[in-house]
Amino acid sequence: MRRTTLIFCLALLAAVACDGAASDQSLPTVPPRPSPQGAPRAFQMGISSLPPELTQESYQRTFALAASAGEMILIQRVPPWKEMLTGDLSDDTVESTQRETALAREHGLRIFIAIDPTDPALGRAQLAGLPQELRGAGFADEDVQRAFLGYARYVVENYEPDYLALGVEMNSYQRANPQDFERFVQLYHEAYRAVKEIAPETLVFPTFQLEELQGLLPVDNPQPAQWFLINRFEPDLDLLAVSTYPSTAFAGIDQLPESYFAQLSTYTRRPIAVAGTGYPSAASGANAASSEADQAAYVQRVLDAAQQLSMAFVVWFVSQDPTFTSEPPLDRLQPMGLFTQSGEGKPSWDVWRTAARRPLAATGTPTPAASPTPGP
């Protein structure tokens, strides 16, 4: 079940959620959630459902791990374009929805669904997973629009998520396809309204890739910053949510500016969230000298920032070093787990779990801000 692109991994998770081969990897022991201890925590904590191995056992264990040290689970999924167009849902789609919602309820987890329409293995330069008859299409295509809207409705009706990302790292798509990005923005606003008609309490937003938003990537050819894109989603923006992987842009944790996360408050009055983050515990990407100590220091750094900024949530993307990401460009994910492939907790896991023991200062989801986004 090894694949060379994340898009295949994300698509396979729907099947893995309801079926899968037996695991041959050491899975971490999931201890019961300890009693609260320490000063109140202002933000929720979660991990993604990306398992260390593409098996049902491993996938289910990821939900248990999320509940042992956090309150939420991120499920990131490519739209099943053809199913949405024909109305003929596959057994995998139906069964994975039932299984994932059951697992979330079983473990008391809030659900964060990220609808991910672009291909990360291609720099998010084109739509992912399109059927043959739509290959090469963009958001201007009426069938693409109809399928995207249909999937947004399906997700909110069947998962009843607390959080819904309509698009992942969409500023990367803007860099590659600025004209089609404008069509996506129009579609986003339409999808936002459709979701709110069904579930007004669900918080809806796109996510932005923070390093690219700042103009730091690619490292060898930095581009203009993209902060202006945030305003393109107003007033239909409940959170400013970013993904961030600083090791792609900085050679060491000590090079990360003190204001790295605080700068976000300059560009929005919305609640801020880290929708996916990670840092390697070994050499990876631009960071050729990372260590487990560096990873632990970054975990502490992002959690401290979340407290200072009263973020809505922080999601760590890779819970355990995966076995199916050994080839570029996904090899960068391999050392980002809080656990090793053999199931041993890294120092970063101790930092994460210590923070997770702190009681939440507020248990409800944040209220969407009413004022428009400020900023340059």
N, C-alpha and C positions, 0 to 999 in steps of 0.2 A: 504494500500500500504506500510505498514511497513515491513522492512526487517532487518535481523540481520547482514548482511555483506555489505560493501561498494560496492562490485562487483555487487550485485543486484541493488543497487542504481544507479551506473554508467550505467548499461545496461538499466535500466528503463528510464533514461533521454532521450534516443532516442525516446521512445514512448511519454513521457511527452512533448517533444518539439513540437509535432504535435497534441497532444490530451491530455486530462486530466480532472479530476473531478474539480468541483468548490472548491475554497479555503475557508477554515474556519479559517484561521490564519490572524492576523493583519499584513499587509504588510507595510513596511515603506513608508512614503510619499517620492516621488522622486522629488526633486526640480530641476529646470533648472540649467544647468551648469553656475556658476558665471563667470564673466569676469576675466581674468588672473590678478594675484596680487602677488607681491613678487619677490625675486631673481629667476633667471632661474633655472630650474630643469634639471638634466643631464639624467634622467632615465624615462621610461614609467611606468605607474601604471595600474594594472588590478585586477580583481577578477575572480574567477572561476564561471562557470555557475551552480554550485551546488546550487539548490534553497532551501529555508527553508522548503518548503513543495512540495511534488511530484504532483504538479498541473500545468496546462498550464499557468494560470494567474501568479503564483509564478515564474515560469521559465522565462516568458517574462519580468517580473519586474526586474529580476536579470540583464538582459541586459541593461535596462534603468538605473539601479543603477550604473552599471559599467561605463556607459557613463557620468553620473553626476559627477563622481570623478575619472576619469582615461581615458585611451586611448585604452585598450585592454580587451579581454574576453578569458578566458581559457575554452576550451571544452575538457574534458577528457573522453575517450571512450574506452571500451573493443572492440577488433576486432570482427566483426560478422563473425567468422571463416567459418561457413557452407555456408553462403551467398557468401563469396569470393571464395569458392571452387566450388560451383555449378553455380555461375554467376547469380543466381536467387535472386535479391535484394528484401527484404521485403518492404512493404509499409512504415513501420516505418522508415527504413533506408533512403529511398528516401525522404519522407516527412520531416523528421527531418533535413536532410541536407538542403533542400530548405528553411525550416523555419528559421534555425539558420543563414544561410548566409543572408537571408532577414533581420533578426533582427540586425545582425552586420552592414549591409549597412545602415539600417534605423537610427541607432544610431552612425554611423561613427566610429565603433570600429575595430581595428586590431584584427585578429583572431590568436589565439595560440591553435593548436590542439595537444593534448598529446595522442598518441596511447599507451594504458596501457594493456599489455598482461598478467601480473601476478596478483595473488590474494592477495590484502593487508590484508584481514582478516586471511590469513594463513601465515603471515609473508613473503609474496611474494616468497614462497617456490615452487610454481607450477603455471602452466598456468591456466588462468581463463576462464570460459565460453565456454570451448571446447564442441563440440557435443559428444554424447555418444560414437561414433565410434573412437574418438580421446582421450578419457579420459586417463589421465596419460602420454600422449605424451609430448615431449619437443621440443626444437628447432632443434633437429636432424631429426625429422620427416619431410619428404618432403612435406606432405600436410600442415603442420604447416608453413613451409617456404613459400610455394606458397600462402597461405592465407594471411600471414603477408605482403608479397610483394604486393599482390593484393590490400590490404587495404591501404597501403602507397600510391600506385598510385591513388586509388579512392579518398583519402582525398585530395591529392594535386591537382587533376584535378577538383574536385567539390567544395571544400572549398576555394581553392586558399589562403592558410594560409600564414601569414607573418612569423610564427614560427611553427616548427613541431618537436615534441619530438618523436623519434622512441624508445619508451621504457621509463617507469617511475620507478625511484628508482632501477635501475638495479643492483647496487652494493648489494642490499639485496638479489637478486636472485643469485648473485655470491657466497654469503656466504652460501646459502643453497645447491646450485647445481653448483659447480665450473666447472665441465666438460661441462655441458650443457650451462653454461654461455659463454664458449669459442665458442660454436656453434652459440650462439646469436651474438657474436661479428662479426663473419664471415657474418652472415645474415644482421647485421646492415650495414656493409660496402657496401654490395650489394644493400640494400634498399636506402642508401644514394645516391649512384650513379644513381639509377633509378629515384629518386625524382629530382635530379639535372638535369637530361636529360629533364624532363618535365618543371621544374620551378627553374632555376638556382638562382633566387633571394630569394627563400625561405631559411630561416636559419634553419638548421637541427642539431639535437643533441640528446643524451639521457639525462635523468636527474639522479642525484645521491642523495641519502639520506644523508644529511650532518652529522647528529649525528652518524650514522653508519659508514660513510666514515672516521670519526675520531677515530673509535673504542670505542665510548662511550656507545654503546648499545650491549646487554642488560645491564642495570645498575648493576645488581647483578652478571654479568659475562662478563666483558668487553672483547672485541676481538681485534686482531691486526688491526691497521689502514689500510685503503684500498686506499690510495692516488695513488698508482701505477696503479690502474684501469683506471685512466683518460687517460693515454698514450695508452691504448688498443684501443681507438677510433680515435687516430690520424692516418692520417692527415684529416680524414673526420669528423671534429668537428668544428662547427661554433660558438658555445658558450659553456662555462662551466656553466651548469644550475644545481642548487641544490634545493631540498626541505628541509625545516628545521623547526622543532618543538622543540625548546629548552626545553620546559617543560617536555619532555619525559626523559631528561638526567640531568637536573639541578633543584634543590629544590627551586630556586628563581631567579628572574631576576638579582639580585645583584651578583650572582655567574657566570654569563656569562662573559667569558674573554673579555678584551678590543679588542683583535685581532680576535674575533670570525669570522668575515666576512673578515677582511683584510688578514687573512691567506690564503684565496683562491688564491690571486694573486701570492703566492709563487709557486703554482703548474700549472700555465697556463699563456700564453700570450693572450689567447682568451678573448673576452668580458665576463663578469660574469653576471649571472642572478639568481634571486630567483624565481624559477618556481612554488612555492607554500609554503606558510608559515602561521603560526597562533600561537596564544598564548592565554591561557584561561583567562577568566575574573572571574573565580571561581575555586575552588579546582579541580585538574585534573591530572592524571598520577603521576609522581614523585613530582609534585608541589602541595603540600597539603595546601598551604596558599595563592594562587594567588588571585588577586583582580582586579577590573576594572582599578584601578590606575596602577597596574603592567602591564596589557595588553596595556594600553596607552603608558607606558614607553617603552615597547618592540616595538610597532609600530614606535615610534620616533627613537628608536635605529636602526631598520632595514632601515628606510628611510634615516637616516643620513649616514649610511654605504653605501647605494646605491649612494648617492650624492658624497661621498668621493672617491668611487671606479669607478665612472662613469659607473654604471651597465647599462645593456641593459634594464632591467625591473624588477619590483617586483610584484608578484601576491599574494594577500591575498586569502586564499582558501575558507573561510567560510564568506559570507557576512552577514548573519543573522542566529542566533542560530536555527538549524533545529529541526523539530519535530519527525523525523524518525530515530534518532541515539541514542536512549535512552539505548540500550543494549551494553555491552562490545563486541568487543573492540572499537566500534564507539562512545561510550558515551564520549570519550575524545574530539570529535569534537563539542559536544553540546554547550559548553560555549565559543567557539572561534569566534563567529560572532561579527561583528562591531555593530550589532543591536540585541536587545533582541527578544525573541519570540513574544512579544507583539508589536514589531515594533518601539521601542524607541531606539534612537541612544545612544551608550555608549560613554564615553570619548574618546575611541580609534577612533571612527568615526570622532570626531572633529579634531583629529590629522591628520588622513588620508585625510580628505577633505581639510584641510588647506594646506597640501602639494600638493594636486592635483590642487589647484588654481594657483600654480606657473607655469609660462609658460615653455614649453620645450625648452631647449637650442638648440636642433636639432630635427626636426620632422621626419627625415628619419630613417629607420632601420639601425643598425650598419653593417658595412662591415665585412665579415668573415676575421679573421686574417690569414695571409699566413704562419706564422712561426710555427713550431711544439711546443708542450708543453714542458716546462722545468720542473725542480723540482726533489726532491729526488727520 
